[in-house]
Amino acid sequence: MDPLGIKWYFSGMSDTNQIPVFNLFGETSVFPDVVHCERVFDRARLHGWKIAPHRHHHMAQLFHIEQGDARVTLDGKDRDLKSGEFLYIPPQVVHGFEFSKGTEGFVLSLPAPVLNRLGPRTATLSAWLASLHHGALTGLAAHLLNQIALFHDKSGTFRAQQLVALSHALLMTLAEDVSSEHDPNHQIQQLNDLIAENLAKGWGAADYAGALHMTAGHLNRIVRAQTGMTLTTYLETAVMTEACRLLAFTRLSVAEVGFRLGYTDPPYFSRRFRLRMGETPTRYRDRVSGEKGAD
C-alpha cells in the first residue's frame, strides 16, 4: 500500500439514522489502492444491479457506461446514465444506482488526496471538482480511462504515480470537454463537423441534436442565437451549398448530386434547390460554367 493510503481508510457508518458512507462501490471495507478502478459489471451484479443511496466523505467517483444504462439518484433527484456517457460525483453527494442487467462500464474511485494534489489550483478548478458533471465521454477521455484500467491491473515501481498522473489528466480532459460543450462557438463547430460527415445520409434536425446529446429545440436555440437562422434552414443551407459545389465543379448529373446529398427523389431535390437558390440546378450549372442549356 502506498504510504499515503493510510489517510484513505474510512470506516462505514452503521447508525440507521445516518446516510450510509461507503469507501468503494457499495462496500464499507478499507480503500485498497492509490485509486481504484473496476468494471461496473463485476461489482453491480454482486449487489443485484442495485446500489442503495450512500455517499463518500473523502472520495469522488467517475462512472462511465459502455453498454447498458442506469437510473441514478443524486441527492434525491433521478437522472438517466446512458451508454457512452460519464457521471462525475464529488464527495458528499448522496447517490444510488439501479443498473439494467448486464451493464458494462467503469467506476473510478478517487480519494481526496488525489483530488487535492491536482493543480495549479484555481477557483474554477476547485468549483469543477466540487460539482456534479454528466455528459458524453469523448475519445480522448475514454482512452485515458482505459489506460487507468490497464495500469491498475499491472505492477511496477511507479504504478501509483502513473495512476495518479493519468487520473489528473482524465479529470482535466473532462473539465475541458464540459467547458467546451457550453461554448456556443464550439457547439456550432461540432455541428458543422457532423454536417460534413453526414451529408449523404439525409440527416434531419433530430439526428444532429441526438449526436450532440441535446434536444432539437436546444440545438435550434443555439443555431438561431449564433447565425440568425433556424436549425432546419441552417442544415438545408449547408446541403445546398455543397450541391452548388458539386454542380459547379463536377459533371455529376443533377439526380446524382441529389442522391449524394441524401435526396432519393430527384424532382424534390430540384424543387428544394430552386426554392433555396432561386434557380434550378441545371440553370445554376449553366450560369456558373458559362454554358447554355435548357431546364
PyMOL commands that set and color helices and strands:
alter all, ss='L'
color gray80, all
select helices_A, chain A and resi 3-8+40-47+112-116+123-129+139-152+159-181+184-201+205-211+216-227+231-249+254-260+266-277+281-289
alter helices_A, ss='H'
color red, helices_A
select strands_A, chain A and resi 36-39+50-54+59-67+69-74+77-82+85-89+95-99+104-111+133-136
alter strands_A, ss='S'
color yellow, strands_A
deselect
rebuild
show_as cartoon
